[in-house]
Amino acid sequence: MSFPIYDGRRDHVVGIDLGGSYVRALLCDLEGREVTGAVEATPAGDAAAVVAGMARLAREVAARAGVAWERVAGVAVGVPGVADPGDGRLRHAPNLPAFGDRDVALALGEQLNVPVAVDNDVNMATRAEHRRGHGDGVDDFVFIAIGTGIGMGIVTGGRLQRGATGAAGEIGTLPVGADPFDQANHVRGSLEEAAAGNGLARRYASRTGASAVDEGFDLFAAAAAHDPHAEAVVAEQARALALAVVAVHSVLDPALVVFGGGIGSRDDVLARVRENLPELTSRSIHVATSALGERAGLIGAAELAAELALNAADAVGGGW
């Protein structure tokens, strides 16, 4: 597929953060300055519906700012799964519809007629934290994102690590927090079941005898109000996360552990994890919440989109 030749008019990019519950888009200029953004529920349906929804939202944020689409030079998408570095297929994304053999970057690029890059959403957040947050100047740190799902980005020696198949940091499958031999935990992983949003809701419902948690229910507000079932679930979550932090720290020895995502950015979650750490290790572990909050992945996606656009410009002779 061919894309338009770059010229001085193409001075904006769009970053997209695709989550199991919401999709966010951010329009920036090539210097990383934010122009406008939008958020909406992740489209229901199959992969085609999700791709079409992202394309529409990308065009919408440009239109809101009065930026003609012809001025957009590139798009980058953070996805809650592993984008295969060889063929672009999305693997291990239990919180999204099945994408099958679809190359997400190619499918979205065909609809938007611009270059598109796709990477794991936690890698996007880690990229942003390394450049603009607590990871600035830190050569060895990890970013643990906790939201609908859970994952980790790894920086060692100042470089983001991806592993042999791009799946480095998929700690949701760590065998802590829930029974790893329970077949029900094989799809999402034991840690994800114990510490991420969907698993927390299922655990609360199980404790109360309900078939499901009411939409809009705030588990952490309920815990703060001394709901005993909510208190038990968030205490279990804190222990599971503390176990995961100690396991990661034992293997990678990072200087810093950063929590991010909609749940991980909460100060009360961080406080509970910190309370558990001294019971598990005598080592001092520095844990903090993201300086960028739950927008870290979105900011990282916009930064990658700008890199994509500038690299493409260099490839055609720097014709900006």
N, C-alpha and C positions, 0 to 999 in steps of 0.2 A: 504493500500500500504506500502511495506517495503522499507527501504533505506539502503545503504551500511553502515557497521560498520565504525565508525570514527577511524582514526589512524593519525599518525604524518604527513602523506603526505597531508592531507586535511587542507591546510593552507591559503586558499583564499575564498572570498565570492563575490557575485555580488549583487549590488543594482540597481533597475530599477525604473525609474520615468515615468509612463505612462500618457501622456497628450492627449488632444483632437487633437493637431496638431503634436506633436513630442513625440518620446519615446527615453529615454536616459538610458544608462547602464554604470555602474562604477564598475571596479574590484578593490578590496582592499585586503590587508592581514588582519589577525585577530586582529591586533592592530589598524586598521582603516587607515593605510597608503595607499594612493591612488596609483594604479599601472597604469591603463589606462582606457580610457572611449570611448564611441561612441554615436552618435546621428543620428537618421534618422526620416523621416516622419512616423507618426502613420499609420500602414497598413490599407488600405481601405478594406472594406468587413465586414464580420460578426465576431462574437466573436472568432471563431476558427482561423480566419486569424490573429487576434490581438495576441492571445496566441502563435501561431506558430511564429509570428514575434518577440515576446519577447524572445522566446526560442532560436531562431537563433541569435539574437543580444547578448544574454548572452554568448553563446558559442563563438561568434566572438571576444568579448573583451578579453576572456581568451586566445584564439588562438593568438591574436595580441601580447600578452605579453609572448607568449611561455609557457603558463601555461596549462598543460594537464587538461581536464575537470575533470578527476579523483581527482584532487587536490582541486576542489571547494566543500566547505562544506555546502553551503546553499545560498539561494536567497531570497530577499525580494522585494516586489513590492508596490509602492505607486500608488494608483488609484484615479481618479477624481470622486469619488462617495463613497457610504457607503458599506463597506464589512460587511455583516451580521455576528455578532459574533457567531451565532448559527450554520449556515449551509454554510458560506463562499460565499453566493450569493452576487452579486454586485447589489446594489439598488441605485436609484437616481443618475444616471450617464448620463445626457442628452448630453454630448459632446463625448460619445462613442457609438459604435454600441450596440444594445440590447444584453445583455448577458444571458437573460432568467434565467433558473435554474442552469446555469453552476457555479460550484465551481472553482473560478479562481486559487486558490492555488493548488487544487487537479489536475486541468487540466495541469497547468504548471509543477507541480512536476512530473507528469507522463511522460512528454516530456524530462525533464532534469535529472530525477532520483536522485534528491536531495530534502531535505526539503525546502518548500517554505512558506513564510509568506506574507500575503496581508493586507494592512491597507490603510486608507484614505491618499491621498498624502499630504494634509495640516498637518495632524498629524505627518507624517514623517518629514516635514519641521520644525514643532514646536519642535519635539524631537531634531533635530540637532541644532536649534537656542538655545535651553535650555542648551545644553552641550557645544557648541562651539561658540555661538554668543552673542548677546546682552542679551539674557535670562539667561546667566550663572550667577548663584547666585541669580536670581530673582524668588521668589516663586509664584508670581501672575502676569502673563502677557498673552497677546493674540497675535497670529500670524495671520494676514489677508493676504492670498495669492490672488493676482489678476493677472489673465492671460486669457486664453481662457474662463475660468469660474472664480468663486470666492468662497472662503470658509475660515473657521477660525478654528484654533487650540486653545484650552483653557488650561492653566496651572493655577491651584489654589492649594495653600498649597504645591507647589512643585510637584504636580502630574498632568499628562495629564488626562483631563476629556472626557469621551466618551458619557455619557448619557445612557438612558435606552435601546435604540436600536442601539447605536453606531453613532447616527446622531448629536451629540452635535456640534455646530459650523457651521451648514449649513446656514450661514447668507445670501446666495444668494437669499433666499426666503423672506428676510425682505421686508415689504411693503413700501419701500422708493425708490425714483428715477424714478419710472415708475408706471403706473396705476395698482394697485394690483387686480383690478376687471376686467381688460382686460384678456380675456381667453388666448390670445397669450403669456401672461407673466406667466402663471401658470406652464409651464413645467420647465423653467429655473429660474424663480423668478424675481421680480421687481428690486431688487438691482443688480442682475447679468445682467439684460438687460441694466441697466443704467451705469454699471461700468466695466464690463468685455469685453474682446476682441471682441467676436462675436456680442454682443449687440451694442458696440460702432460702429462697421462697419455698422450694419443695420441702426443705427441712423444717421450716416453720409450720407449713401446712400439715406435715406429718405429726408434729408435736401437738397440734391443736385438734387433730382429727378431721380437718377440712379437706375437701377434694382439691382446693387450690386457694391461693392467696388473692384477696380482692385487688383489682387493678388500682394502682395509686397508693397501696399500703406502704408505709414507710417503716421498715423493720427497725432502723436505728432510732427513730423517734419513739417507737413503741418500747424499745429497750431503755431509753432515757426516762420514759414514763413508768418504768419498773414492771412492764409486762413480763412475767416470769419466763414465758416461752421464748420471747424475743431476746431476753437477757441470756438465756441458755444458748441460743443459736449464735449470737455475736461472740459469746465467750468461746464457743467451739471454733468459730472462724479465726479468732485471734490466736488460739493455740496452734491451729493448722498453719497459719501464715508464719508464726514464729518458727515452727519446725522447718518450713520451707526456707526461710531466711538463713537459718543456721546451716542447713544442708548446702545451700548455694555458697554461703560464705566459706564453708569448709573446703569446697572444691575450687572456687575461683579467687578467694581472698581479695575481694574488692575493697577499695578505700571507702566506698559509699554505696548504700542501697537506697534507691529512690522509689517511693510508692506513687503511682499515678492512676488515672482512670476515674470514673464517676464514683466508685466506692473507695479506691485506694487513696484518693485525694482528701478523704475525710480525716480531720484531726483526731476524732475519737477512735477510729480504726487504728491509726498510728499509735496512739497512746496505749491501747490494749495490747498491741504487739510488743511494744517496748516493755510493758510490765512482765511479759512472759519470757523475754530473752534471758534474763539472769538465771532463770531456773534451768535453762538448757545449755548454757555455755559460760565459761569464765572470761571469754574473749570480749573485748569491747567492739561492738558493731554499731557503726554510725548509720542510722536510718532516718530519712526525712521524707516529707511529701514534696511532690513536684513543685518547682517554682512557677511552672506554667499552668498548673491545675489540670483539669480534664481536657484542656484544649491543646495539650502538648502534641498529640498525634496529628491534629489538624494543622498546626503550625509546621510540624516536620514535613507533612505532605506538600504544603505550599513551598517550602524551601527546596524540596526535591524537584518540584515542577519548575522552579526557577533554574536549577542546575541543568535540568533536561533541556530547557529552552536555550540557555547560553551555550551549552555544548553543541546543540544543533546549529546555532548561529556560527560557531567556530568551524563546524564541518563544512559550511558553505562559504567560508572565507571571511567570516566576521562581518557579514553585510548587514549590520544594524544601523 
